[in-house]
Amino acid sequence: MQDTQILSAFQELTREGAQRAAAPVLVFDACQLGVVLRAVLFVELVLAVMMVYAAAGWMDWVERVALVTGGALPATLAWLLCACALKRLLARWLPAVQYSLAMGLGAVAGLYGCGVLAVAGLLVNAPWVASALSGALLSAVLVAALVMRAKGRLPADTSARLAELQSRIRPHFLFNTLNSAIALVRAEPAKAEALLEDLSDLFRQVLMDPADSVSLAEEITLAKRYLAIEQVRFGERLRVQWALDPAGDHARLPPLLLQPLVENAVVHGVEPSPSGADIRISTQCRSSVVVIKVTNTVPAGQGVQGLGLAQRNVRERLALLHDVQGQFRSGLKDGLYQVRIEVPL
């Protein structure tokens, strides 16, 4: 039964991935800070290498790089600004059209950079054609790199969803939950019904159609359902504290990101300890950034083995969605293990 459900989910994800690939979507996103930094660094590096062939010496090379930077930097920023401003319009076109428009925009940016230097009187014979072709070529290479990065998101999301599906339907979790419900049926039927409803909602959330991102509020709701199930099992051994900032509810996260971190806190904090553990989940909005923390007490002598795979998956998927604006840190200090995530609003 378990293998059949996992296979069905994988086939469904494959079909959805193929349908998405055929539909018009934005093939590159120039609105991220990491993209801006990489684009500027890439253009500067290419121009610096090109100037090596024309320079007569070290100082001549430095002067030439400084000269072309005066035109290339504003041209690159103009290309990024226009690509970001036209983001929604570009998403309506097929990928081939988006590539063409990006290269055309690169050619215009190259002419703009050449014009800046010509107006400033820094060029005697302005290389208009060469500037346009260079701009188009650099745009094509940059877009290709962004497309390759974007294509890495679907396998990562698919892998995470299947891993989460396996985690949720693994026998010991399901059997423990059902046994808890059976024990409550006669003594506390209302509590047993609530437990089964939480289990049903958890399965429904895992099996729903995948999305590029979900809100922080949705992830918190899913984590609460999971903890409600485990609360019946562990009772007073599981002590949960919530400190949530409503201002950060609209922050975007990769789907099924928070729940695995909460599950790690239960598995490595509550299960090994006869006295249980304290788990604290907090969110705080700081200017344009939301800080998410999952903290749990760790029994004396208990390490943090077994956390690498889940955390590596979280870190990679966070980087795919938010690039350098998404931060992930974790560590053990004074008997407390904490995972800290920063995402932009």
C-alpha positions in Angstrom: 0.0 0.0 0.0 2.8 2.4 0.9 4.8 1.7 -2.3 1.6 2.1 -4.4 0.8 5.5 -2.9 4.4 6.8 -3.3 4.4 5.5 -7.0 1.1 7.2 -7.7 2.3 10.5 -6.2 5.5 10.3 -8.2 3.5 9.7 -11.4 1.2 12.6 -10.6 4.1 14.9 -10.0 5.7 13.8 -13.3 2.5 14.6 -15.2 2.1 17.9 -13.6 5.8 18.8 -14.2 5.3 18.0 -17.9 2.2 20.1 -18.1 3.9 23.0 -16.4 6.9 22.7 -18.8 4.5 23.0 -21.8 2.7 26.0 -20.5 4.0 29.6 -20.8 5.9 30.5 -17.7 8.6 33.0 -16.7 11.9 31.3 -17.7 14.1 33.8 -15.7 13.5 36.1 -12.8 15.8 39.2 -12.6 14.1 40.7 -9.5 16.2 38.9 -6.9 19.1 40.5 -5.2 21.3 37.5 -5.9 20.6 37.7 -9.6 21.6 41.4 -9.6 24.9 40.7 -7.9 25.8 37.8 -10.1 24.9 39.6 -13.3 27.1 42.6 -12.4 29.9 40.4 -11.4 29.6 38.3 -14.5 29.6 41.3 -16.9 32.6 42.8 -15.1 34.5 39.6 -15.2 33.9 39.1 -18.9 34.9 42.7 -19.8 38.0 42.4 -17.6 39.1 39.3 -19.5 38.4 40.9 -22.9 40.5 44.0 -22.0 43.5 41.7 -21.4 43.8 41.2 -25.1 43.9 44.9 -25.9 45.9 46.2 -23.0 49.6 47.1 -23.5 50.4 46.7 -19.8 49.0 46.5 -16.3 48.1 50.2 -15.9 46.7 50.2 -19.4 44.5 47.2 -18.5 43.2 49.0 -15.4 42.4 52.1 -17.3 40.6 50.2 -20.0 38.5 48.2 -17.4 37.6 51.4 -15.6 36.6 52.9 -19.0 34.3 50.1 -20.1 32.9 49.8 -16.6 31.6 53.3 -16.9 29.3 52.2 -19.7 28.8 48.5 -18.9 27.6 49.0 -15.3 24.7 51.4 -16.0 23.8 49.3 -19.1 23.7 46.1 -17.0 21.6 47.7 -14.3 19.2 49.1 -16.9 18.8 45.6 -18.4 18.0 44.2 -14.9 15.6 47.0 -14.1 13.7 46.6 -17.4 13.6 42.7 -17.1 12.3 43.0 -13.6 9.7 45.7 -14.6 8.5 43.5 -17.5 8.4 40.3 -15.4 4.6 39.8 -15.6 4.4 40.7 -19.2 7.2 38.3 -20.1 5.5 35.5 -18.3 2.6 35.6 -20.8 4.9 34.7 -23.7 6.4 31.3 -24.7 10.0 30.7 -23.7 11.4 31.2 -27.2 9.8 34.7 -27.3 11.2 35.5 -23.8 14.7 34.5 -24.9 14.4 36.7 -28.0 13.1 39.7 -26.0 15.9 39.3 -23.4 18.6 39.3 -26.1 16.9 42.3 -27.8 16.9 44.1 -24.5 20.6 43.2 -24.1 21.4 44.7 -27.5 19.6 47.9 -26.5 21.5 47.9 -23.2 24.8 47.5 -25.0 23.9 50.5 -27.2 23.0 52.5 -24.1 26.3 51.8 -22.5 28.2 52.7 -25.6 26.1 55.9 -25.8 27.0 56.9 -22.3 30.7 56.7 -23.0 30.3 58.5 -26.4 28.3 61.4 -24.8 31.0 61.7 -22.1 33.6 62.0 -24.8 35.5 58.9 -23.8 35.2 57.2 -27.1 36.6 58.5 -30.4 35.0 56.0 -32.7 32.0 54.5 -30.8 31.7 50.7 -31.6 27.9 50.7 -31.9 27.5 47.3 -33.7 30.0 45.6 -31.5 28.3 47.0 -28.3 24.9 45.8 -29.5 26.2 42.3 -30.3 28.1 42.1 -27.0 25.0 43.1 -25.1 22.9 40.5 -26.8 25.5 37.7 -26.3 26.0 38.6 -22.6 22.2 38.6 -22.1 21.8 35.2 -23.8 24.5 33.7 -21.5 23.0 35.3 -18.4 19.4 34.1 -19.2 20.7 30.6 -19.9 22.3 30.5 -16.4 19.1 31.8 -14.8 17.0 29.2 -16.7 19.3 26.4 -15.6 19.0 27.6 -12.0 15.2 27.7 -12.3 15.0 24.2 -13.7 16.7 22.9 -10.5 13.6 23.9 -8.5 11.2 21.2 -9.8 13.4 18.2 -8.9 14.1 19.6 -5.5 10.4 20.3 -4.7 9.5 16.8 -6.1 12.1 15.1 -4.0 11.0 17.0 -0.9 7.4 16.2 -1.4 8.0 12.5 -1.9 10.3 12.4 1.1 7.6 14.1 3.1 5.0 11.6 1.8 7.2 8.7 2.9 7.7 10.3 6.3 4.0 10.9 6.8 2.9 7.3 5.8 5.7 5.4 7.4 4.2 2.6 9.5 5.3 3.7 13.0 3.9 7.2 12.7 0.6 6.0 11.3 0.2 3.1 13.7 1.0 5.3 16.7 -1.6 7.8 15.6 -4.2 5.2 15.0 -3.5 3.5 18.3 -3.8 6.8 20.1 -7.2 7.3 18.4 -8.3 3.8 19.3 -7.4 4.4 23.0 -9.5 7.6 23.0 -12.6 6.3 21.2 -14.4 5.2 24.3 -13.0 7.5 26.9 -12.8 10.7 24.9 -14.6 10.3 21.6 -14.4 14.0 20.8 -10.7 14.0 21.2 -10.3 10.9 19.1 -12.4 12.5 16.3 -10.2 15.7 16.5 -7.1 13.5 16.2 -8.3 11.7 13.1 -9.3 15.0 11.6 -5.8 16.4 12.1 -4.4 13.2 10.6 -6.7 13.6 7.6 -5.8 17.3 7.1 -2.1 16.4 7.3 -2.5 13.8 4.6 -4.5 16.1 2.5 -1.9 18.9 2.7 0.9 16.5 1.7 -1.0 15.0 -1.2 -2.3 18.3 -2.6 -1.0 19.8 -5.8 2.5 21.1 -5.5 3.1 24.9 -5.6 6.2 27.0 -6.0 5.7 28.6 -2.7 3.1 28.9 0.2 2.6 31.5 2.9 4.2 31.3 6.3 0.7 31.2 7.8 -0.1 28.0 5.8 3.2 26.3 7.0 2.4 27.2 10.6 -1.1 25.7 10.3 0.4 22.4 9.0 3.0 22.4 11.8 0.2 22.9 14.4 -1.7 19.9 13.0 1.4 17.7 13.2 2.1 18.8 16.8 -1.6 18.3 17.8 -1.2 14.6 16.7 2.0 14.2 18.6 0.6 15.9 21.6 -1.9 13.1 22.1 0.9 10.6 21.9 3.4 12.3 24.2 1.1 14.2 26.5 2.9 16.4 29.0 6.3 15.3 27.6 5.7 17.6 24.6 5.6 21.2 25.7 5.1 23.7 22.8 5.3 27.4 22.9 4.2 29.7 20.1 5.4 33.3 19.6 4.0 34.4 16.2 4.2 37.8 14.6 1.1 38.3 12.3 3.0 40.8 10.3 5.1 38.0 8.8 2.2 35.6 7.8 2.4 36.6 4.1 6.1 35.7 3.7 6.6 33.0 1.1 8.3 29.7 1.8 8.8 26.5 -0.2 6.0 24.1 0.6 6.5 21.6 3.4 9.5 23.5 4.8 8.6 24.2 8.4 6.9 20.8 9.3 10.1 18.7 8.9 12.0 21.0 11.2 9.3 20.7 13.8 9.3 16.9 13.4 13.1 16.9 13.9 12.5 18.8 17.2 10.1 16.1 18.3 12.2 13.1 17.2 15.5 14.4 18.6 14.2 16.3 21.6 11.0 14.6 22.9 11.3 11.0 22.0 14.8 10.3 23.6 13.9 12.0 26.9 11.8 10.4 29.6 10.9 13.9 30.8 10.2 15.2 27.3 11.3 18.5 25.8 10.3 22.1 25.3 9.7 23.2 21.7 9.4 26.9 20.8 8.3 28.1 17.4 8.6 31.9 16.8 8.3 34.3 13.9 9.3 38.0 14.0 9.0 40.6 11.3 12.1 42.9 11.1 11.7 45.6 8.5 11.6 43.6 5.2 12.7 40.3 6.7 10.9 37.6 8.6 12.9 35.6 11.1 11.6 32.1 11.9 13.1 30.1 14.8 12.4 26.4 15.8 14.1 25.7 19.2 14.0 22.5 21.3 15.8 21.3 24.4 18.1 18.4 23.9 18.6 15.6 26.5 22.0 15.5 28.2 24.4 13.4 26.1 22.1 13.5 23.1 23.7 14.6 19.9 22.1 16.0 16.8 22.8 13.1 14.4 20.3 12.4 11.7 19.5 16.1 11.0 21.8 16.5 7.9 19.5 15.3 5.1 16.4 17.2 6.2 18.3 20.4 6.9 20.2 20.2 3.6 17.0 19.8 1.7 15.5 22.8 3.5 18.6 24.9 2.9 18.7 24.1 -0.9 15.0 24.7 -1.4 15.2 28.0 0.5 18.1 29.1 -1.8 16.2 28.1 -4.9 13.2 30.3 -3.9 14.9 33.3 -2.3 18.6 33.0 -3.4 20.9 35.1 -1.1 17.9 36.7 0.6 17.0 33.4 2.2 19.2 32.5 5.2 19.4 29.3 7.1 21.5 28.6 10.3 21.3 25.9 12.9 23.3 24.9 16.0 23.4 23.5 19.5 24.2 25.7 22.4 23.7 25.2 26.2 21.4 22.3 25.7 19.2 24.1 23.2 19.1 23.2 19.5 17.9 26.0 17.2 17.1 26.4 13.6 17.0 30.0 12.3 15.5 31.0 9.0 15.3 34.4 7.4 13.1 35.1 4.4 12.1 38.4 2.7 8.6 39.7 2.9 
